[in-house]
Amino acid sequence: MRAVLDTNVVASGLFFGGVPRAILDLIADGAFELVLCPAIFDEYQRTYDRLATGNPELEGRQPLIDLLAYGIVLPDPELQPTITQDPDDDKFLLCARDARAVVVSGDRHLLDASGWSGVQVLTPRLFLDQFPGKDT
């Protein structure tokens, strides 16, 4: 199975734990393949840097580089007409379409677009439920 993780899942997993952290742990366990593109990684990095600012324990750490070791990096998808009500979210759907992956997100714009070009968008809980024995 391949999955594209929305930034809210990655940030929540790194900073707050819970279901998103369990999903990040599944990546390290090899339970699924993380798929991303440079534009997605850039958004992950900008969000991490913003959330880590002012926390000396987190500033300068590079946990996102660890994700790359488990991920498949595709080229940025070609621009298309807007898919969601938030065009900045479209890169997740486009990447998932190109990789034949699901998108994991709690973002309403992405959830509302589930089914676009055959791309399924799952909440973090629904995604985690596909892995028996993995729960928080």
N, CA, C and O atoms as CSV, one atom per row, in Angstrom:
chain,resi,resn,atom,element,x,y,z
A,1,MET,N,N,0.845,-1.173,0.000
A,1,MET,CA,C,0.000,0.000,0.000
A,1,MET,C,C,0.892,1.238,0.000
A,1,MET,O,O,1.950,1.275,0.628
A,2,ARG,N,N,0.430,2.229,-0.715
A,2,ARG,CA,C,1.123,3.516,-0.774
A,2,ARG,C,C,0.194,4.599,-0.240
A,2,ARG,O,O,-1.020,4.547,-0.438
A,3,ALA,N,N,0.785,5.582,0.443
A,3,ALA,CA,C,-0.014,6.673,0.994
A,3,ALA,C,C,0.741,7.987,0.918
A,3,ALA,O,O,1.957,8.038,1.106
A,4,VAL,N,N,0.005,9.037,0.641
A,4,VAL,CA,C,0.485,10.412,0.693
A,4,VAL,C,C,-0.112,11.003,1.962
A,4,VAL,O,O,-1.330,10.998,2.135
A,5,LEU,N,N,0.731,11.508,2.843
A,5,LEU,CA,C,0.260,12.090,4.101
A,5,LEU,C,C,0.165,13.599,3.982
A,5,LEU,O,O,1.119,14.271,3.590
A,6,ASP,N,N,-0.994,14.115,4.325
A,6,ASP,CA,C,-1.170,15.562,4.367
A,6,ASP,C,C,-0.280,16.122,5.481
A,6,ASP,O,O,0.053,15.422,6.437
A,7,THR,N,N,0.088,17.360,5.342
A,7,THR,CA,C,0.976,18.000,6.308
A,7,THR,C,C,0.407,17.961,7.719
A,7,THR,O,O,1.161,17.835,8.683
A,8,ASN,N,N,-0.916,18.066,7.856
A,8,ASN,CA,C,-1.496,18.057,9.202
A,8,ASN,C,C,-1.241,16.728,9.904
A,8,ASN,O,O,-1.099,16.703,11.127
A,9,VAL,N,N,-1.179,15.629,9.164
A,9,VAL,CA,C,-0.907,14.314,9.758
A,9,VAL,C,C,0.553,14.236,10.202
A,9,VAL,O,O,0.843,13.784,11.309
A,10,VAL,N,N,1.459,14.671,9.350
A,10,VAL,CA,C,2.884,14.619,9.681
A,10,VAL,C,C,3.188,15.525,10.876
A,10,VAL,O,O,3.863,15.101,11.815
A,11,ALA,N,N,2.702,16.754,10.849
A,11,ALA,CA,C,2.973,17.688,11.947
A,11,ALA,C,C,2.367,17.187,13.251
A,11,ALA,O,O,3.014,17.249,14.297
A,12,SER,N,N,1.143,16.694,13.204
A,12,SER,CA,C,0.515,16.175,14.421
A,12,SER,C,C,1.279,14.978,14.964
A,12,SER,O,O,1.443,14.841,16.177
A,13,GLY,N,N,1.745,14.117,14.077
A,13,GLY,CA,C,2.511,12.953,14.514
A,13,GLY,C,C,3.833,13.327,15.148
A,13,GLY,O,O,4.233,12.730,16.148
A,14,LEU,N,N,4.510,14.297,14.587
A,14,LEU,CA,C,5.814,14.708,15.121
A,14,LEU,C,C,5.705,15.499,16.418
A,14,LEU,O,O,6.561,15.371,17.293
A,15,PHE,N,N,4.666,16.313,16.550
A,15,PHE,CA,C,4.587,17.220,17.681
A,15,PHE,C,C,3.599,16.803,18.769
A,15,PHE,O,O,3.766,17.182,19.929
A,16,PHE,N,N,2.569,16.028,18.411
A,16,PHE,CA,C,1.503,15.794,19.378
A,16,PHE,C,C,1.192,14.319,19.646
A,16,PHE,O,O,0.600,14.013,20.681
A,17,GLY,N,N,1.560,13.409,18.773
A,17,GLY,CA,C,1.340,11.982,19.022
A,17,GLY,C,C,0.000,11.486,18.529
A,17,GLY,O,O,-0.478,11.916,17.479
A,18,GLY,N,N,-0.615,10.580,19.282
A,18,GLY,CA,C,-1.920,10.034,18.950
A,18,GLY,C,C,-1.916,9.201,17.681
A,18,GLY,O,O,-0.918,8.566,17.341
A,19,VAL,N,N,-3.039,9.212,16.992
A,19,VAL,CA,C,-3.194,8.442,15.754
A,19,VAL,C,C,-2.156,8.848,14.707
A,19,VAL,O,O,-1.563,7.974,14.077
A,20,PRO,N,N,-1.918,10.146,14.502
A,20,PRO,CA,C,-0.891,10.508,13.520
A,20,PRO,C,C,0.488,9.942,13.853
A,20,PRO,O,O,1.213,9.535,12.945
A,21,ARG,N,N,0.866,9.905,15.124
A,21,ARG,CA,C,2.156,9.323,15.510
A,21,ARG,C,C,2.177,7.832,15.179
A,21,ARG,O,O,3.188,7.313,14.705
A,22,ALA,N,N,1.062,7.146,15.427
A,22,ALA,CA,C,0.978,5.720,15.104
A,22,ALA,C,C,1.161,5.495,13.602
A,22,ALA,O,O,1.755,4.499,13.188
A,23,ILE,N,N,0.653,6.419,12.792
A,23,ILE,CA,C,0.821,6.312,11.334
A,23,ILE,C,C,2.291,6.499,10.966
A,23,ILE,O,O,2.815,5.765,10.128
A,24,LEU,N,N,2.957,7.468,11.582
A,24,LEU,CA,C,4.389,7.650,11.317
A,24,LEU,C,C,5.182,6.416,11.741
A,24,LEU,O,O,6.144,6.036,11.072
A,25,ASP,N,N,4.787,5.795,12.840
A,25,ASP,CA,C,5.455,4.573,13.285
A,25,ASP,C,C,5.286,3.447,12.257
A,25,ASP,O,O,6.192,2.636,12.064
A,26,LEU,N,N,4.133,3.405,11.608
A,26,LEU,CA,C,3.898,2.383,10.582
A,26,LEU,C,C,4.861,2.532,9.405
A,26,LEU,O,O,5.254,1.545,8.784
A,27,ILE,N,N,5.233,3.768,9.108
A,27,ILE,CA,C,6.207,3.990,8.035
A,27,ILE,C,C,7.522,3.309,8.403
A,27,ILE,O,O,8.104,2.580,7.599
A,28,ALA,N,N,7.978,3.558,9.624
A,28,ALA,CA,C,9.241,2.960,10.076
A,28,ALA,C,C,9.157,1.442,10.142
A,28,ALA,O,O,10.162,0.754,9.966
A,29,ASP,N,N,7.954,0.915,10.395
A,29,ASP,CA,C,7.751,-0.537,10.448
A,29,ASP,C,C,7.657,-1.161,9.059
A,29,ASP,O,O,7.627,-2.385,8.927
A,30,GLY,N,N,7.611,-0.321,8.020
A,30,GLY,CA,C,7.497,-0.836,6.654
A,30,GLY,C,C,6.105,-1.313,6.297
A,30,GLY,O,O,5.940,-2.086,5.354
A,31,ALA,N,N,5.093,-0.860,7.041
A,31,ALA,CA,C,3.720,-1.305,6.809
A,31,ALA,C,C,3.119,-0.720,5.526
A,31,ALA,O,O,2.221,-1.317,4.933
A,32,PHE,N,N,3.606,0.427,5.109
A,32,PHE,CA,C,3.169,1.034,3.849
A,32,PHE,C,C,4.278,1.932,3.341
A,32,PHE,O,O,5.211,2.269,4.069
A,33,GLU,N,N,4.162,2.315,2.080
A,33,GLU,CA,C,5.151,3.202,1.462
A,33,GLU,C,C,4.633,4.637,1.486
A,33,GLU,O,O,3.532,4.925,1.015
A,34,LEU,N,N,5.428,5.508,2.032
A,34,LEU,CA,C,5.125,6.930,1.992
A,34,LEU,C,C,5.504,7.451,0.609
A,34,LEU,O,O,6.578,7.140,0.094
A,35,VAL,N,N,4.624,8.237,0.015
A,35,VAL,CA,C,4.901,8.846,-1.280
A,35,VAL,C,C,4.768,10.355,-1.119
A,35,VAL,O,O,3.822,10.847,-0.504
A,36,LEU,N,N,5.721,11.073,-1.675
A,36,LEU,CA,C,5.674,12.525,-1.630
A,36,LEU,C,C,6.416,13.090,-2.834
A,36,LEU,O,O,7.044,12.356,-3.596
A,37,CYS,N,N,6.333,14.383,-2.987
A,37,CYS,CA,C,7.047,15.090,-4.045
A,37,CYS,C,C,7.751,16.284,-3.396
A,37,CYS,O,O,7.464,16.604,-2.242
A,38,PRO,N,N,8.649,16.940,-4.096
A,38,PRO,CA,C,9.365,18.072,-3.491
A,38,PRO,C,C,8.445,19.159,-2.922
A,38,PRO,O,O,8.745,19.730,-1.873
A,39,ALA,N,N,7.343,19.447,-3.593
A,39,ALA,CA,C,6.440,20.490,-3.089
A,39,ALA,C,C,5.808,20.081,-1.760
A,39,ALA,O,O,5.611,20.923,-0.885
A,40,ILE,N,N,5.492,18.811,-1.605
A,40,ILE,CA,C,4.933,18.322,-0.340
A,40,ILE,C,C,5.999,18.366,0.740
A,40,ILE,O,O,5.734,18.828,1.850
A,41,PHE,N,N,7.202,17.892,0.434
A,41,PHE,CA,C,8.274,17.918,1.439
A,41,PHE,C,C,8.561,19.347,1.876
A,41,PHE,O,O,8.794,19.597,3.059
A,42,ASP,N,N,8.546,20.286,0.938
A,42,ASP,CA,C,8.782,21.685,1.283
A,42,ASP,C,C,7.724,22.184,2.266
A,42,ASP,O,O,8.052,22.908,3.206
A,43,GLU,N,N,6.466,21.809,2.062
A,43,GLU,CA,C,5.412,22.213,2.990
A,43,GLU,C,C,5.622,21.554,4.355
A,43,GLU,O,O,5.440,22.202,5.385
A,44,TYR,N,N,6.001,20.272,4.373
A,44,TYR,CA,C,6.329,19.616,5.640
A,44,TYR,C,C,7.415,20.412,6.374
A,44,TYR,O,O,7.285,20.699,7.565
A,45,GLN,N,N,8.479,20.765,5.657
A,45,GLN,CA,C,9.625,21.431,6.277
A,45,GLN,C,C,9.246,22.807,6.806
A,45,GLN,O,O,9.624,23.165,7.922
A,46,ARG,N,N,8.509,23.578,6.029
A,46,ARG,CA,C,8.102,24.912,6.476
A,46,ARG,C,C,7.228,24.821,7.729
A,46,ARG,O,O,7.365,25.631,8.646
A,47,THR,N,N,6.337,23.844,7.762
A,47,THR,CA,C,5.462,23.671,8.917
A,47,THR,C,C,6.259,23.241,10.140
A,47,THR,O,O,6.051,23.757,11.238
A,48,TYR,N,N,7.182,22.286,9.945
A,48,TYR,CA,C,8.030,21.847,11.057
A,48,TYR,C,C,8.830,23.023,11.613
A,48,TYR,O,O,8.874,23.233,12.826
A,49,ASP,N,N,9.453,23.777,10.733
A,49,ASP,CA,C,10.274,24.910,11.177
A,49,ASP,C,C,9.441,25.918,11.971
A,49,ASP,O,O,9.898,26.447,12.985
A,50,ARG,N,N,8.235,26.177,11.510
A,50,ARG,CA,C,7.355,27.134,12.201
A,50,ARG,C,C,6.977,26.619,13.586
A,50,ARG,O,O,7.010,27.375,14.556
A,51,LEU,N,N,6.619,25.338,13.686
A,51,LEU,CA,C,6.198,24.774,14.965
A,51,LEU,C,C,7.370,24.586,15.930
A,51,LEU,O,O,7.187,24.641,17.146
A,52,ALA,N,N,8.561,24.366,15.400
A,52,ALA,CA,C,9.732,24.134,16.253
A,52,ALA,C,C,10.369,25.431,16.737
A,52,ALA,O,O,11.157,25.409,17.683
A,53,THR,N,N,10.047,26.551,16.115
A,53,THR,CA,C,10.644,27.827,16.490
A,53,THR,C,C,10.398,28.130,17.954
A,53,THR,O,O,9.272,28.044,18.444
A,54,GLY,N,N,11.463,28.483,18.639
A,54,GLY,CA,C,11.362,28.820,20.046
A,54,GLY,C,C,11.518,27.632,20.977
A,54,GLY,O,O,11.524,27.799,22.196
A,55,ASN,N,N,11.643,26.441,20.424
A,55,ASN,CA,C,11.845,25.248,21.241
A,55,ASN,C,C,13.248,24.726,20.971
A,55,ASN,O,O,13.466,24.056,19.962
A,56,PRO,N,N,14.203,25.016,21.849
A,56,PRO,CA,C,15.602,24.641,21.598
A,56,PRO,C,C,15.805,23.146,21.384
A,56,PRO,O,O,16.729,22.745,20.677
A,57,GLU,N,N,14.947,22.308,21.991
A,57,GLU,CA,C,15.079,20.861,21.798
A,57,GLU,C,C,14.751,20.448,20.370
A,57,GLU,O,O,15.268,19.442,19.884
A,58,LEU,N,N,13.905,21.208,19.698
A,58,LEU,CA,C,13.443,20.836,18.358
A,58,LEU,C,C,14.141,21.590,17.246
A,58,LEU,O,O,14.309,21.055,16.150
A,59,GLU,N,N,14.551,22.825,17.505
A,59,GLU,CA,C,15.195,23.613,16.463
A,59,GLU,C,C,16.465,22.915,15.989
A,59,GLU,O,O,17.276,22.460,16.795
A,60,GLY,N,N,16.620,22.840,14.701
A,60,GLY,CA,C,17.814,22.235,14.128
A,60,GLY,C,C,17.717,20.734,13.942
A,60,GLY,O,O,18.548,20.151,13.247
A,61,ARG,N,N,16.726,20.092,14.545
A,61,ARG,CA,C,16.546,18.652,14.324
A,61,ARG,C,C,15.951,18.437,12.938
A,61,ARG,O,O,15.290,19.316,12.387
A,62,GLN,N,N,16.191,17.281,12.401
A,62,GLN,CA,C,15.723,16.992,11.043
A,62,GLN,C,C,14.923,15.685,10.978
A,62,GLN,O,O,15.307,14.777,10.240
A,63,PRO,N,N,13.823,15.566,11.731
A,63,PRO,CA,C,13.067,14.315,11.692
A,63,PRO,C,C,12.446,14.046,10.328
A,63,PRO,O,O,12.129,12.902,10.000
A,64,LEU,N,N,12.274,15.086,9.544
A,64,LEU,CA,C,11.683,14.886,8.220
A,64,LEU,C,C,12.641,14.147,7.289
A,64,LEU,O,O,12.203,13.430,6.389
A,65,ILE,N,N,13.931,14.318,7.499
A,65,ILE,CA,C,14.904,13.584,6.687
A,65,ILE,C,C,14.731,12.082,6.908
A,65,ILE,O,O,14.895,11.293,5.977
A,66,ASP,N,N,14.401,11.688,8.137
A,66,ASP,CA,C,14.138,10.281,8.418
A,66,ASP,C,C,12.980,9.759,7.583
A,66,ASP,O,O,13.018,8.623,7.110
A,67,LEU,N,N,11.951,10.579,7.398
A,67,LEU,CA,C,10.818,10.155,6.577
A,67,LEU,C,C,11.251,9.855,5.148
A,67,LEU,O,O,10.759,8.909,4.531
A,68,LEU,N,N,12.163,10.651,4.626
A,68,LEU,CA,C,12.620,10.441,3.256
A,68,LEU,C,C,13.272,9.073,3.079
A,68,LEU,O,O,13.197,8.483,2.001
A,69,ALA,N,N,13.906,8.573,4.125
A,69,ALA,CA,C,14.547,7.263,4.038
A,69,ALA,C,C,13.523,6.163,3.786
A,69,ALA,O,O,13.859,5.116,3.232
A,70,TYR,N,N,12.283,6.394,4.187
A,70,TYR,CA,C,11.225,5.400,4.018
A,70,TYR,C,C,10.283,5.755,2.872
A,70,TYR,O,O,9.344,5.011,2.589
A,71,GLY,N,N,10.526,6.873,2.218
A,71,GLY,CA,C,9.572,7.351,1.227
A,71,GLY,C,C,10.028,7.195,-0.208
A,71,GLY,O,O,11.197,6.947,-0.506
A,72,ILE,N,N,9.059,7.353,-1.072
A,72,ILE,CA,C,9.284,7.388,-2.511
A,72,ILE,C,C,9.031,8.833,-2.927
A,72,ILE,O,O,7.946,9.367,-2.694
A,73,VAL,N,N,10.016,9.458,-3.533
A,73,VAL,CA,C,9.872,10.849,-3.948
A,73,VAL,C,C,9.641,10.886,-5.450
A,73,VAL,O,O,10.490,10.469,-6.238
A,74,LEU,N,N,8.484,11.389,-5.828
A,74,LEU,CA,C,8.134,11.560,-7.239
A,74,LEU,C,C,8.393,13.002,-7.640
A,74,LEU,O,O,8.485,13.878,-6.780
A,75,PRO,N,N,8.511,13.257,-8.932
A,75,PRO,CA,C,8.628,14.659,-9.361
A,75,PRO,C,C,7.338,15.417,-9.022
A,75,PRO,O,O,6.267,14.822,-8.904
A,76,ASP,N,N,7.461,16.727,-8.870
A,76,ASP,CA,C,6.260,17.524,-8.645
A,76,ASP,C,C,5.293,17.307,-9.807
A,76,ASP,O,O,5.707,17.291,-10.966
A,77,PRO,N,N,4.003,17.139,-9.500
A,77,PRO,CA,C,3.021,16.945,-10.577
A,77,PRO,C,C,2.836,18.222,-11.388
A,77,PRO,O,O,3.063,19.331,-10.906
A,78,GLU,N,N,2.420,18.027,-12.623
A,78,GLU,CA,C,2.144,19.177,-13.490
A,78,GLU,C,C,0.901,19.905,-12.993
A,78,GLU,O,O,-0.057,19.288,-12.530
A,79,LEU,N,N,0.939,21.224,-13.100
A,79,LEU,CA,C,-0.205,22.021,-12.679
A,79,LEU,C,C,-1.421,21.694,-13.523
A,79,LEU,O,O,-1.314,21.429,-14.721
A,80,GLN,N,N,-2.576,21.716,-12.880
A,80,GLN,CA,C,-3.845,21.438,-13.540
A,80,GLN,C,C,-4.864,22.451,-13.067
A,80,GLN,O,O,-4.595,23.232,-12.155
A,81,PRO,N,N,-6.044,22.441,-13.689
A,81,PRO,CA,C,-7.097,23.295,-13.138
A,81,PRO,C,C,-7.353,22.919,-11.674
A,81,PRO,O,O,-7.115,21.780,-11.270
A,82,THR,N,N,-7.826,23.855,-10.906
A,82,THR,CA,C,-8.060,23.648,-9.487
A,82,THR,C,C,-8.974,22.451,-9.247
A,82,THR,O,O,-9.988,22.274,-9.922
A,83,ILE,N,N,-8.584,21.627,-8.257
A,83,ILE,CA,C,-9.348,20.431,-7.907
A,83,ILE,C,C,-10.183,20.678,-6.656
A,83,ILE,O,O,-11.369,20.349,-6.620
A,84,THR,N,N,-9.560,21.258,-5.630
A,84,THR,CA,C,-10.248,21.482,-4.357
A,84,THR,C,C,-10.524,22.961,-4.158
A,84,THR,O,O,-10.089,23.801,-4.945
A,85,GLN,N,N,-11.254,23.266,-3.095
A,85,GLN,CA,C,-11.511,24.671,-2.769
A,85,GLN,C,C,-10.262,25.367,-2.256
A,85,GLN,O,O,-10.215,26.596,-2.193
A,86,ASP,N,N,-9.246,24.587,-1.889
A,86,ASP,CA,C,-7.961,25.138,-1.463
A,86,ASP,C,C,-6.904,24.608,-2.429
A,86,ASP,O,O,-6.397,23.503,-2.237
A,87,PRO,N,N,-6.567,25.370,-3.458
A,87,PRO,CA,C,-5.632,24.873,-4.476
A,87,PRO,C,C,-4.291,24.411,-3.927
A,87,PRO,O,O,-3.609,23.617,-4.575
A,88,ASP,N,N,-3.891,24.888,-2.743
A,88,ASP,CA,C,-2.635,24.439,-2.142
A,88,ASP,C,C,-2.708,22.961,-1.733
A,88,ASP,O,O,-1.674,22.314,-1.564
A,89,ASP,N,N,-3.920,22.431,-1.576
A,89,ASP,CA,C,-4.099,21.019,-1.239
A,89,ASP,C,C,-4.013,20.104,-2.458
A,89,ASP,O,O,-3.843,18.893,-2.310
A,90,ASP,N,N,-4.127,20.660,-3.641
A,90,ASP,CA,C,-4.198,19.842,-4.851
A,90,ASP,C,C,-2.973,18.964,-5.057
A,90,ASP,O,O,-3.081,17.878,-5.627
A,91,LYS,N,N,-1.811,19.417,-4.604
A,91,LYS,CA,C,-0.579,18.644,-4.807
A,91,LYS,C,C,-0.665,17.260,-4.168
A,91,LYS,O,O,-0.065,16.310,-4.670
A,92,PHE,N,N,-1.398,17.139,-3.073
A,92,PHE,CA,C,-1.543,15.838,-2.413
A,92,PHE,C,C,-2.346,14.870,-3.284
A,92,PHE,O,O,-1.988,13.700,-3.418
A,93,LEU,N,N,-3.426,15.369,-3.871
A,93,LEU,CA,C,-4.242,14.532,-4.753
A,93,LEU,C,C,-3.481,14.153,-6.022
A,93,LEU,O,O,-3.528,13.007,-6.468
A,94,LEU,N,N,-2.790,15.115,-6.589
A,94,LEU,CA,C,-2.041,14.854,-7.820
A,94,LEU,C,C,-0.925,13.845,-7.586
A,94,LEU,O,O,-0.714,12.951,-8.406
A,95,CYS,N,N,-0.217,13.982,-6.484
A,95,CYS,CA,C,0.852,13.043,-6.153
A,95,CYS,C,C,0.273,11.647,-5.939
A,95,CYS,O,O,0.829,10.661,-6.423
A,96,ALA,N,N,-0.839,11.562,-5.217
A,96,ALA,CA,C,-1.474,10.269,-4.961
A,96,ALA,C,C,-1.975,9.638,-6.263
A,96,ALA,O,O,-1.865,8.426,-6.449
A,97,ARG,N,N,-2.514,10.444,-7.145
A,97,ARG,CA,C,-2.965,9.913,-8.440
A,97,ARG,C,C,-1.790,9.326,-9.202
A,97,ARG,O,O,-1.881,8.216,-9.726
A,98,ASP,N,N,-0.688,10.060,-9.266
A,98,ASP,CA,C,0.479,9.595,-10.014
A,98,ASP,C,C,1.097,8.339,-9.408
A,98,ASP,O,O,1.685,7.527,-10.123
A,99,ALA,N,N,0.966,8.175,-8.086
A,99,ALA,CA,C,1.575,7.038,-7.396
A,99,ALA,C,C,0.598,5.892,-7.153
A,99,ALA,O,O,0.974,4.840,-6.636
A,100,ARG,N,N,-0.657,6.109,-7.532
A,100,ARG,CA,C,-1.708,5.125,-7.219
A,100,ARG,C,C,-1.737,4.866,-5.714
A,100,ARG,O,O,-1.646,3.727,-5.255
A,101,ALA,N,N,-1.866,5.950,-4.971
A,101,ALA,CA,C,-1.822,5.912,-3.513
A,101,ALA,C,C,-3.098,6.520,-2.940
A,101,ALA,O,O,-3.867,7.163,-3.654
A,102,VAL,N,N,-3.312,6.309,-1.651
A,102,VAL,CA,C,-4.377,6.989,-0.933
A,102,VAL,C,C,-3.790,8.241,-0.304
A,102,VAL,O,O,-2.576,8.351,-0.135
A,103,VAL,N,N,-4.653,9.176,0.039
A,103,VAL,CA,C,-4.252,10.367,0.788
A,103,VAL,C,C,-4.799,10.205,2.201
A,103,VAL,O,O,-5.949,9.807,2.391
A,104,VAL,N,N,-3.974,10.512,3.180
A,104,VAL,CA,C,-4.404,10.477,4.575
A,104,VAL,C,C,-4.441,11.914,5.071
A,104,VAL,O,O,-3.427,12.612,5.079
A,105,SER,N,N,-5.634,12.347,5.487
A,105,SER,CA,C,-5.797,13.748,5.866
A,105,SER,C,C,-7.052,13.936,6.698
A,105,SER,O,O,-8.026,13.194,6.570
A,106,GLY,N,N,-7.004,14.936,7.547
A,106,GLY,CA,C,-8.193,15.386,8.253
A,106,GLY,C,C,-8.737,16.674,7.662
A,106,GLY,O,O,-9.705,17.234,8.177
A,107,ASP,N,N,-8.127,17.146,6.592
A,107,ASP,CA,C,-8.500,18.407,5.945
A,107,ASP,C,C,-9.808,18.225,5.165
A,107,ASP,O,O,-9.919,17.347,4.309
A,108,ARG,N,N,-10.778,19.062,5.475
A,108,ARG,CA,C,-12.105,18.956,4.850
A,108,ARG,C,C,-12.037,19.097,3.325
A,108,ARG,O,O,-12.767,18.404,2.616
A,109,HIS,N,N,-11.179,19.977,2.810
A,109,HIS,CA,C,-11.090,20.149,1.364
A,109,HIS,C,C,-10.639,18.858,0.690
A,109,HIS,O,O,-11.166,18.490,-0.360
A,110,LEU,N,N,-9.679,18.176,1.278
A,110,LEU,CA,C,-9.211,16.917,0.696
A,110,LEU,C,C,-10.242,15.814,0.883
A,110,LEU,O,O,-10.490,15.040,-0.041
A,111,LEU,N,N,-10.840,15.731,2.054
A,111,LEU,CA,C,-11.856,14.698,2.289
A,111,LEU,C,C,-13.030,14.855,1.324
A,111,LEU,O,O,-13.572,13.864,0.836
A,112,ASP,N,N,-13.418,16.092,1.054
A,112,ASP,CA,C,-14.513,16.346,0.117
A,112,ASP,C,C,-14.155,15.943,-1.315
A,112,ASP,O,O,-15.043,15.675,-2.125
A,113,ALA,N,N,-12.871,15.900,-1.624
A,113,ALA,CA,C,-12.425,15.547,-2.984
A,113,ALA,C,C,-12.170,14.051,-3.146
A,113,ALA,O,O,-11.746,13.612,-4.215
A,114,SER,N,N,-12.421,13.263,-2.099
A,114,SER,CA,C,-12.200,11.819,-2.196
A,114,SER,C,C,-12.950,11.260,-3.395
A,114,SER,O,O,-14.125,11.562,-3.604
A,115,GLY,N,N,-12.269,10.452,-4.166
A,115,GLY,CA,C,-12.845,9.876,-5.380
A,115,GLY,C,C,-12.372,10.559,-6.652
A,115,GLY,O,O,-12.522,10.010,-7.743
A,116,TRP,N,N,-11.800,11.757,-6.521
A,116,TRP,CA,C,-11.291,12.453,-7.701
A,116,TRP,C,C,-10.239,11.573,-8.372
A,116,TRP,O,O,-9.295,11.126,-7.720
A,117,SER,N,N,-10.394,11.326,-9.651
A,117,SER,CA,C,-9.465,10.506,-10.450
A,117,SER,C,C,-9.120,9.186,-9.757
A,117,SER,O,O,-8.014,8.667,-9.908
A,118,GLY,N,N,-10.069,8.654,-9.002
A,118,GLY,CA,C,-9.862,7.374,-8.337
A,118,GLY,C,C,-9.057,7.440,-7.062
A,118,GLY,O,O,-8.735,6.399,-6.489
A,119,VAL,N,N,-8.718,8.640,-6.592
A,119,VAL,CA,C,-7.920,8.799,-5.374
A,119,VAL,C,C,-8.838,8.787,-4.159
A,119,VAL,O,O,-9.756,9.599,-4.046
A,120,GLN,N,N,-8.578,7.864,-3.268
A,120,GLN,CA,C,-9.331,7.779,-2.021
A,120,GLN,C,C,-8.636,8.621,-0.963
A,120,GLN,O,O,-7.414,8.563,-0.824
A,121,VAL,N,N,-9.412,9.407,-0.212
A,121,VAL,CA,C,-8.886,10.207,0.887
A,121,VAL,C,C,-9.485,9.657,2.176
A,121,VAL,O,O,-10.704,9.592,2.331
A,122,LEU,N,N,-8.617,9.267,3.090
A,122,LEU,CA,C,-9.038,8.675,4.355
A,122,LEU,C,C,-8.621,9.544,5.530
A,122,LEU,O,O,-7.561,10.169,5.507
A,123,THR,N,N,-9.459,9.578,6.553
A,123,THR,CA,C,-9.048,10.234,7.791
A,123,THR,C,C,-7.926,9.397,8.406
A,123,THR,O,O,-7.799,8.211,8.100
A,124,PRO,N,N,-7.116,10.004,9.267
A,124,PRO,CA,C,-6.069,9.222,9.917
A,124,PRO,C,C,-6.619,7.985,10.643
A,124,PRO,O,O,-6.011,6.917,10.569
A,125,ARG,N,N,-7.741,8.107,11.333
A,125,ARG,CA,C,-8.323,6.970,12.052
A,125,ARG,C,C,-8.720,5.851,11.084
A,125,ARG,O,O,-8.410,4.685,11.330
A,126,LEU,N,N,-9.396,6.193,9.996
A,126,LEU,CA,C,-9.794,5.158,9.028
A,126,LEU,C,C,-8.578,4.478,8.415
A,126,LEU,O,O,-8.587,3.268,8.186
A,127,PHE,N,N,-7.536,5.250,8.152
A,127,PHE,CA,C,-6.314,4.666,7.598
A,127,PHE,C,C,-5.682,3.715,8.613
A,127,PHE,O,O,-5.313,2.593,8.264
A,128,LEU,N,N,-5.557,4.151,9.852
A,128,LEU,CA,C,-4.935,3.332,10.883
A,128,LEU,C,C,-5.721,2.049,11.124
A,128,LEU,O,O,-5.134,1.009,11.422
A,129,ASP,N,N,-7.041,2.115,10.999
A,129,ASP,CA,C,-7.883,0.941,11.220
A,129,ASP,C,C,-7.588,-0.194,10.238
A,129,ASP,O,O,-7.995,-1.331,10.474
A,130,GLN,N,N,-6.896,0.096,9.158
A,130,GLN,CA,C,-6.538,-0.940,8.175
A,130,GLN,C,C,-5.375,-1.807,8.638
A,130,GLN,O,O,-5.037,-2.792,7.981
A,131,PHE,N,N,-4.763,-1.453,9.759
A,131,PHE,CA,C,-3.600,-2.171,10.255
A,131,PHE,C,C,-3.938,-2.834,11.590
A,131,PHE,O,O,-3.869,-2.189,12.636
A,132,PRO,N,N,-4.303,-4.121,11.560
A,132,PRO,CA,C,-4.669,-4.807,12.810
A,132,PRO,C,C,-3.544,-4.728,13.843
A,132,PRO,O,O,-2.363,-4.857,13.519
A,133,GLY,N,N,-3.948,-4.513,15.090
A,133,GLY,CA,C,-2.973,-4.489,16.164
A,133,GLY,C,C,-2.300,-3.141,16.365
A,133,GLY,O,O,-1.585,-2.958,17.350
A,134,LYS,N,N,-2.509,-2.199,15.463
A,134,LYS,CA,C,-1.897,-0.866,15.591
A,134,LYS,C,C,-2.990,0.097,16.029
A,134,LYS,O,O,-3.908,0.387,15.262
A,135,ASP,N,N,-2.896,0.590,17.245
A,135,ASP,CA,C,-3.947,1.464,17.761
A,135,ASP,C,C,-3.360,2.406,18.799
A,135,ASP,O,O,-2.296,2.154,19.364
A,136,THR,N,N,-4.073,3.489,19.035
A,136,THR,CA,C,-3.685,4.406,20.101
A,136,THR,C,C,-4.884,4.704,20.957
A,136,THR,O,O,-4.781,5.463,21.922
